[in-house]
Amino acid sequence: MGGTVNLGDTMQTRAYWLDLHIQNDLHPRRFDALDTLRVYLRRVERLSDEAIAELTQTGVVAPPLSRLVYRLERPFQ
């Protein structure tokens, strides 16, 4: 994910990140694409497809769809 920004005579690429906050963990996990995030959520967090869809569409998923509360932020957009 990224975008091009025109800064006068130069063009620079800016990254867009996805920060995943899990319950009360102070340190978010950062992802560069939704596909990477989805793989992580399935393999590591073991979320269902329904829970992943809820998180990516609304930015939050919580019990009963998941064991913990997950929040998704796009801090640099």
PAZAPA-4460 file (N, C-alpha, C; in steps of 0.05 Angstrom, whole numbers, plus 32768, in hexadecimal, padded with zeros to 4 digits):
% residues 77
    n_x    n_y    n_z   ca_x   ca_y   ca_z    c_x    c_y    c_z   seq   type   mol
   8011   7FE9   8000   8000   8000   8000   8012   8018   8000     1      M     A
   800A   802C   7FF3   8019   8045   7FF3   800D   8059   7FE0     2      G     A
   8019   8070   7FE0   800F   8085   7FCF   8026   8097   7FC7     3      G     A
   8023   80A6   7FB2   8038   80B8   7FA9   802F   80D4   7FB1     4      T     A
   8042   80E3   7FBC   803D   80FE   7FC5   804F   8111   7FB6     5      V     A
   8044   8126   7FAB   8053   813A   7F9C   805C   8150   7FAF     6      N     A
   8077   8151   7FB3   8082   8166   7FC5   8093   8178   7FB4     7      L     A
   8087   818B   7FA7   8095   819E   7F96   80A1   818F   7F7E     8      G     A
   80BC   818F   7F7C   80C9   8183   7F65   80CE   8165   7F68     9      D     A
   80C7   815A   7F7F   80CD   813D   7F84   80B3   812E   7F89    10      T     A
   80B4   8115   7F83   809E   8103   7F89   80A8   80EF   7F9E    11      M     A
   8098   80EC   7FB3   809F   80D9   7FC9   8089   80C6   7FCD    12      Q     A
   8090   80AE   7FD5   807C   8099   7FDB   8077   8098   7FF9    13      T     A
   805E   8097   8000   8056   8096   801C   8049   807B   8021    14      R     A
   8050   806E   8037   8044   8054   803E   802B   8058   804E    15      A     A
   8018   8047   804A   8000   8046   805A   8001   802D   806A    16      Y     A
   7FFE   802F   8084   8000   8019   8096   7FE6   8013   80A3    17      W     A
   7FE3   7FFA   80AC   7FCC   7FF1   80BB   7FD6   7FE9   80D7    18      L     A
   7FCD   7FF5   80EC   7FD4   7FEE   8107   7FBE   7FDE   8114    19      D     A
   7FC6   7FC6   811D   7FB3   7FB5   812B   7FB8   7FB6   8149    20      L     A
   7FA4   7FBF   8158   7FA5   7FC0   8175   7F95   7FA9   8180    21      H     A
   7FA2   7F9A   8192   7F95   7F82   819D   7F90   7F87   81BB    22      I     A
   7F77   7F87   81C3   7F6E   7F8A   81DE   7F7D   7FA2   81EB    23      Q     A
   7F8C   7F9E   8200   7F99   7FB3   820F   7FB7   7FB5   8208    24      N     A
   7FC0   7FA7   81F4   7FDD   7FA8   81EC   7FE4   7FC4   81E3    25      D     A
   7FF8   7FCF   81EF   8000   7FEB   81E8   800F   7FED   81CD    26      L     A
   8019   7FD7   81C3   8029   7FD7   81AB   801A   7FCA   8194    27      H     A
   8011   7FDA   8181   8002   7FCF   816A   8014   7FBF   8158    28      P     A
   8008   7FAD   814A   8015   7F9E   8134   8010   7FAD   811B    29      R     A
   8025   7FB2   810B   8022   7FC3   80F3   8024   7FB2   80DA    30      R     A
   8012   7FB7   80C7   8010   7FA8   80AE   8011   7FBB   8096    31      F     A
   801C   7FB2   8080   801E   7FC3   8068   8007   7FBE   8054    32      D     A
   7FF7   7FAA   8059   7FE0   7FA4   8046   7FCB   7F94   8054    33      A     A
   7FB2   7F96   804B   7F9C   7F86   8056   7FA1   7F69   8053    34      L     A
   7FAD   7F60   803D   7FB3   7F44   8039   7FC5   7F39   804E    35      D     A
   7FDA   7F48   8055   7FED   7F40   806A   7FDF   7F3E   8085    36      T     A
   7FCE   7F52   808A   7FBE   7F52   80A3   7FAC   7F3A   80A5    37      L     A
   7F9E   7F34   808F   7F8B   7F1D   808F   7F9A   7F03   8095    38      R     A
   7FB1   7EFF   8089   7FC1   7EE6   808D   7FC8   7EE5   80AB    39      V     A
   7FD2   7EFA   80B6   7FD9   7EFB   80D3   7FC1   7EF4   80E4    40      Y     A
   7FAA   7F01   80DF   7F93   7EFC   80EF   7F89   7EDF   80EE    41      L     A
   7F8B   7ED2   80D7   7F83   7EB6   80D4   7F97   7EA4   80E2    42      R     A
   7FB1   7EA7   80DC   7FC5   7E94   80E5   7FCD   7E98   8103    43      R     A
   7FD1   7EB1   810B   7FDC   7EB6   8126   7FC5   7EBB   813A    44      V     A
   7FB3   7ECC   8133   7F9D   7ED2   8146   7F86   7EBF   8143    45      E     A
   7F85   7EAF   812E   7F71   7E9B   8129   7F55   7EA6   8129    46      R     A
   7F51   7EBD   811C   7F37   7EC8   8119   7F28   7EBB   8102    47      L     A
   7F0E   7EBA   8105   7EFD   7EAF   80F0   7EFB   7EC4   80D9    48      S     A
   7EF2   7EBA   80C2   7EEE   7ECC   80AB   7EDA   7EE2   80B1    49      D     A
   7EC6   7EDA   80C1   7EB1   7EEE   80C9   7EBD   7F04   80DA    50      E     A
   7ECE   7EFD   80ED   7EDB   7F10   80FF   7EEF   7F22   80EF    51      A     A
   7EFD   7F16   80DC   7F10   7F26   80CB   7F00   7F3A   80BA    52      I     A
   7EEA   7F31   80AF   7EDA   7F43   809E   7ECF   7F5A   80AF    53      A     A
   7EC6   7F55   80C7   7EBC   7F6A   80D9   7ED2   7F7E   80E0    54      E     A
   7EEA   7F74   80E6   7F00   7F86   80ED   7F08   7F97   80D5    55      L     A
   7F0A   7F8C   80BD   7F13   7F9C   80A6   7EFE   7FAF   809C    56      T     A
   7EE4   7FA9   80A1   7ECF   7FBB   8098   7EC9   7FD1   80AC    57      Q     A
   7ECA   7FCB   80C6   7EC2   7FDE   80DA   7ED9   7FE9   80EB    58      T     A
   7EEF   7FDB   80EB   7F06   7FE4   80FA   7F07   7FD8   8116    59      G     A
   7EF2   7FC9   811E   7EF2   7FBD   8139   7EE4   7FA2   8137    60      V     A
   7EEF   7F8F   8147   7EE0   7F75   814B   7EE5   7F6E   8168    61      V     A
   7ED0   7F63   8174   7ED0   7F5C   8191   7EC0   7F43   8195    62      A     A
   7EC1   7F38   81AE   7EB1   7F21   81B4   7E93   7F27   81AE    63      P     A
   7E84   7F15   81A4   7E89   7EF8   81A2   7E97   7EF0   8188    64      P     A
   7E9D   7F02   8176   7EAA   7EFA   815C   7EC7   7EF3   8160    65      L     A
   7ED4   7EFE   8175   7EF0   7EF9   817B   7EF4   7EF5   8199    66      S     A
   7F0B   7EEA   81A0   7F11   7EE6   81BD   7F17   7F01   81CA    67      R     A
   7F25   7F12   81BB   7F2E   7F2C   81C5   7F23   7F43   81B4    68      L     A
   7F27   7F5B   81BD   7F1F   7F73   81AD   7F36   7F7B   819B    69      V     A
   7F30   7F7D   8181   7F44   7F85   816D   7F3B   7F9F   8161    70      Y     A
   7F4E   7FB2   815F   7F48   7FCC   8151   7F5C   7FD0   813B    71      R     A
   7F53   7FDB   8125   7F64   7FE0   810E   7F64   7FFD   8108    72      L     A
   7F7C   8009   8106   7F7F   8025   8100   7F92   8029   80E8    73      E     A
   7F8D   803F   80D9   7F9E   8046   80C3   7FAB   8061   80CA    74      R     A
   7FC1   8061   80D9   7FCB   8079   80E5   7FD7   808E   80D2    75      P     A
   7FE0   8086   80BB   7FEE   8099   80A9   7FDF   809F   8090    76      F     A
   7FC4   809B   808F   7FB5   80A1   8077   7FAA   80BD   8078    77      Q     A
***
